[in-house]
């Protein structure tokens, strides 16, 4: 059961979506929300190699000052939005404004929370400096999960697509989703992609049995094709609001932890993702 949710506030733009998604969960559980805003001064201060010349250092100092001012303004706006919407919903909440390495801070706080809600496209840098493209992947590699990763537009979760590969790691992901009790009223479909239709059907029926044993209605499908290419079009056609994605790859650190299919989804999905493994 979800009782404590860590909410990465990011920018004031992304804060609205992550807050609303977290509130959707908190209204059902109920859960307490902790908003997290991180200022990484080292990144804000880094302006690249400095050329020689009169006024260069003064210009760099002015840029650093502007970055810090913009970051403070973004954090203040995101925190105010988070607090206002939590109060309006009657949901218990706290805000942690931290300074330091955002990945270390998030990895520490996740130990004391049941779920993290982060933006798919923005986490910590508040639109002030470019954020590493792999920021969410780094969090996962650091052990920050389970994560509900959401786009900038909030959408109620009414239809959940579970992409099941048949691997142990993929099974761990959907089991965690079931045991968490998330989105209990949502329609669920388990789909397995592959060229061996009979094997795919066996896998999804076995997975469906787990859902049903825990009181969740579920439908199944076996589909042809490469899941890296087919999941998003399939989810769009089925009108899914959330994709539950697991791991199926065997090489490299992130792929061991996470999987080729899930990495592709993380980088390209327009839909919210539930990532637990």
C-alpha positions as CSV (number, residue, x, y, z in Angstrom):
1,X,0.0,0.0,0.0
2,X,1.3,3.4,-0.9
3,X,1.6,5.8,2.1
4,X,4.5,8.1,1.2
5,X,5.2,9.6,-2.2
6,X,8.2,11.6,-3.2
7,X,7.3,14.2,-5.9
8,X,10.1,15.7,-8.0
9,X,8.9,19.3,-8.6
10,X,11.3,20.3,-11.3
11,X,10.0,23.4,-13.1
12,X,6.7,25.2,-12.4
13,X,5.6,23.7,-15.7
14,X,6.3,20.1,-14.8
15,X,5.3,20.6,-11.2
16,X,1.6,20.8,-12.2
17,X,1.6,17.4,-13.9
18,X,3.6,15.5,-11.3
19,X,1.6,17.0,-8.5
20,X,-1.7,16.1,-10.0
21,X,-0.6,12.5,-10.7
22,X,0.6,12.2,-7.1
23,X,-2.7,13.6,-5.8
24,X,-4.7,11.1,-7.9
25,X,-2.9,8.4,-6.0
26,X,-3.0,10.1,-2.6
27,X,-6.8,10.5,-2.8
28,X,-7.1,6.7,-3.1
29,X,-4.6,5.4,-0.6
30,X,-4.4,8.0,1.2
31,X,-0.8,9.0,1.2
32,X,1.4,11.9,2.3
33,X,3.3,13.8,-0.4
34,X,6.8,15.2,-0.1
35,X,7.7,17.7,-2.8
36,X,11.4,17.7,-3.7
37,X,13.2,20.7,-5.2
38,X,17.0,20.5,-5.6
39,X,19.5,23.3,-6.4
40,X,22.7,21.9,-7.9
41,X,25.0,24.9,-7.4
42,X,27.9,23.2,-9.2
43,X,25.9,22.8,-12.4
44,X,24.5,26.3,-12.1
45,X,28.0,27.8,-11.6
46,X,29.6,25.8,-14.5
47,X,29.9,28.1,-17.5
48,X,32.4,26.1,-19.5
49,X,36.1,26.8,-20.3
50,X,36.8,30.5,-20.1
51,X,38.6,32.3,-23.0
52,X,41.1,35.0,-22.2
53,X,39.9,38.6,-22.5
54,X,38.7,41.7,-20.7
55,X,35.3,41.3,-19.0
56,X,35.1,37.5,-19.5
57,X,35.0,36.7,-15.8
58,X,32.5,39.5,-15.1
59,X,30.2,38.1,-17.8
60,X,30.6,34.6,-16.4
61,X,29.8,35.9,-12.9
62,X,26.7,37.7,-14.2
63,X,25.5,34.5,-16.0
64,X,25.9,32.5,-12.8
65,X,24.0,35.1,-10.8
66,X,21.1,35.1,-13.4
67,X,21.0,31.3,-13.3
68,X,20.7,31.2,-9.5
69,X,18.0,33.9,-9.6
70,X,16.0,32.0,-12.2
71,X,16.5,28.7,-10.3
72,X,15.2,30.3,-7.1
73,X,12.2,31.7,-8.9
74,X,11.4,28.4,-10.5
75,X,11.7,26.5,-7.2
76,X,9.5,29.0,-5.4
77,X,6.8,28.9,-8.1
78,X,6.9,25.0,-8.2
79,X,6.7,24.8,-4.4
80,X,3.9,27.3,-4.2
81,X,1.9,25.4,-6.8
82,X,2.5,22.1,-5.1
83,X,1.5,23.4,-1.7
84,X,-1.6,25.1,-3.0
85,X,-2.9,22.1,-4.8
86,X,-2.2,19.7,-1.9
87,X,-4.1,22.0,0.5
88,X,-7.0,22.3,-2.0
89,X,-7.2,18.5,-2.2
90,X,-6.9,18.1,1.6
91,X,-3.8,15.9,1.2
92,X,-1.0,16.0,3.7
93,X,2.3,17.3,2.3
94,X,5.8,18.6,3.0
95,X,8.4,20.3,0.9
96,X,12.1,19.6,0.9
97,X,14.3,22.2,-0.7
98,X,17.8,20.7,-0.9
99,X,21.1,21.8,-2.3
100,X,23.7,19.4,-3.7
101,X,23.9,16.5,-6.1
102,X,20.2,15.8,-7.1
103,X,20.9,12.2,-7.8
104,X,22.5,11.5,-4.4
105,X,19.7,13.4,-2.7
106,X,16.9,11.5,-4.5
107,X,18.6,8.2,-3.9
108,X,18.8,8.9,-0.2
109,X,15.1,10.1,0.1
110,X,13.7,7.2,-1.9
111,X,14.6,4.9,1.0
112,X,11.8,6.4,3.0
113,X,9.1,6.6,0.4
114,X,7.0,4.0,-1.3
115,X,6.9,5.7,-4.7
116,X,8.5,8.5,-6.7
117,X,6.7,10.7,-9.2
118,X,9.0,12.5,-11.6
119,X,8.7,14.2,-14.9
120,X,9.7,12.2,-18.0
121,X,11.4,15.3,-19.5
122,X,12.5,17.4,-16.6
123,X,13.7,16.8,-13.1
124,X,16.0,19.2,-11.3
125,X,17.6,21.9,-13.4
126,X,14.5,24.2,-13.6
127,X,15.1,25.1,-17.2
128,X,18.1,27.1,-16.2
129,X,20.9,24.9,-17.5
130,X,20.6,21.9,-19.9
131,X,19.7,18.7,-18.1
132,X,21.5,15.5,-18.9
133,X,19.4,13.5,-21.4
134,X,19.9,10.4,-19.2
135,X,18.9,12.1,-15.9
136,X,16.0,9.7,-15.3
137,X,18.1,6.7,-16.3
138,X,20.8,7.8,-13.8
139,X,18.2,7.8,-11.0
140,X,17.1,4.3,-11.9
141,X,20.8,3.2,-12.1
142,X,21.2,4.7,-8.6
143,X,18.3,2.6,-7.3
144,X,15.6,5.2,-7.3
145,X,12.5,3.2,-8.0
146,X,9.6,2.5,-8.2
147,X,9.0,5.6,-10.3
148,X,5.9,6.9,-12.0
149,X,7.4,9.0,-14.8
150,X,4.9,11.4,-16.3
151,X,4.8,13.9,-19.2
152,X,4.0,17.5,-18.8
153,X,0.3,17.1,-19.3
154,X,-1.7,15.4,-16.6
155,X,-4.1,12.6,-17.6
156,X,-6.2,10.5,-15.3
157,X,-5.1,6.9,-15.3
158,X,-8.1,4.8,-16.4
159,X,-6.4,2.3,-18.7
160,X,-3.2,0.5,-17.9
161,X,-1.1,-1.5,-20.4
162,X,1.3,-4.0,-18.9
163,X,4.1,-4.9,-21.3
164,X,5.3,-8.3,-20.2
165,X,8.3,-9.9,-21.8
166,X,8.2,-13.2,-19.8
167,X,11.5,-12.3,-18.0
168,X,11.8,-12.5,-14.2
169,X,12.5,-8.8,-14.0
170,X,9.5,-8.0,-16.1
171,X,7.4,-10.1,-13.8
172,X,8.8,-8.3,-10.7
173,X,7.6,-5.0,-12.2
174,X,4.0,-6.0,-12.7
175,X,3.9,-7.8,-9.4
176,X,5.1,-4.6,-7.6
177,X,2.4,-2.7,-9.5
178,X,-0.3,-5.1,-8.4
179,X,0.9,-5.3,-4.7
180,X,1.1,-1.5,-4.6
181,X,-2.6,-1.2,-5.2
182,X,-2.1,1.6,-7.6
183,X,-5.0,2.6,-9.9
184,X,-7.3,-0.1,-8.6
185,X,-10.2,1.0,-10.7
186,X,-8.3,1.2,-14.0
187,X,-8.8,-1.3,-16.8
188,X,-5.7,-3.5,-17.3
189,X,-4.5,-5.3,-20.3
190,X,-1.4,-7.5,-20.3
191,X,0.3,-7.8,-23.7
192,X,3.3,-9.8,-24.8
193,X,5.1,-9.1,-28.1
194,X,7.0,-11.7,-30.1
195,X,6.9,-14.0,-33.1
196,X,6.0,-17.1,-31.1
197,X,2.3,-16.5,-30.6
198,X,1.7,-19.7,-28.5
199,X,4.5,-18.8,-26.1
200,X,3.2,-15.2,-25.8
201,X,-0.3,-16.4,-25.0
202,X,1.0,-18.7,-22.3
203,X,3.0,-15.8,-20.8
204,X,0.1,-13.4,-20.7
205,X,-2.3,-15.9,-19.3
206,X,0.1,-16.7,-16.5
207,X,0.5,-13.1,-15.7
208,X,-3.2,-12.5,-15.8
209,X,-3.6,-15.3,-13.3
210,X,-1.5,-13.3,-10.9
211,X,-3.6,-10.2,-11.3
212,X,-6.9,-12.2,-10.8
213,X,-5.5,-13.9,-7.7
214,X,-5.1,-10.4,-6.3
215,X,-8.6,-9.3,-7.2
216,X,-7.8,-7.4,-10.4
217,X,-9.8,-7.8,-13.6
218,X,-7.5,-8.1,-16.6
219,X,-7.6,-8.8,-20.3
220,X,-4.7,-10.2,-22.4
221,X,-3.3,-10.1,-25.8
222,X,-0.4,-11.6,-27.8
223,X,1.0,-9.3,-30.5
224,X,3.6,-9.8,-33.2
225,X,6.6,-7.5,-33.5
226,X,9.5,-5.9,-31.6
227,X,8.2,-4.4,-28.4
228,X,10.7,-1.5,-28.7
229,X,8.9,-0.5,-31.9
230,X,5.4,-1.6,-31.2
231,X,4.5,-0.8,-27.6
232,X,3.8,2.9,-28.0
233,X,1.7,2.5,-31.2
234,X,-0.2,-0.3,-29.5
235,X,-0.7,1.7,-26.3
236,X,-2.0,4.6,-28.4
237,X,-4.4,2.5,-30.3
238,X,-5.7,0.9,-27.1
239,X,-6.0,4.4,-25.6
240,X,-3.8,3.5,-22.6
241,X,-3.1,6.1,-20.0
242,X,-0.1,4.3,-18.4
243,X,2.5,1.7,-19.5
244,X,3.9,-0.7,-16.9
245,X,7.3,-1.6,-18.3
246,X,9.8,-4.2,-17.1
247,X,13.2,-5.5,-18.1
248,X,14.2,-8.0,-20.8
249,X,17.8,-7.3,-21.9
250,X,21.0,-9.0,-20.8
251,X,23.9,-6.6,-21.4
252,X,25.4,-3.3,-20.0
253,X,24.6,-1.8,-16.7
254,X,21.4,0.1,-17.4
255,X,20.2,-2.7,-19.7
256,X,20.8,-5.2,-16.9
257,X,18.9,-3.0,-14.5
258,X,16.3,-1.8,-16.8
259,X,16.1,-3.4,-20.3
260,X,16.2,-2.3,-23.9
261,X,12.4,-2.0,-24.2
262,X,12.0,0.1,-21.1
263,X,14.9,2.3,-22.0
264,X,13.4,3.0,-25.4
265,X,10.1,3.8,-23.7
266,X,11.8,6.1,-21.2
267,X,13.3,8.1,-24.0
268,X,10.4,8.2,-26.4
269,X,7.1,7.5,-24.7
270,X,4.4,10.2,-24.7
271,X,2.6,8.3,-22.0
272,X,3.2,7.9,-18.3
273,X,5.4,5.0,-17.3
274,X,5.5,2.8,-14.2
275,X,9.0,1.6,-13.6
276,X,9.8,-0.7,-10.7
277,X,12.7,-2.9,-11.7
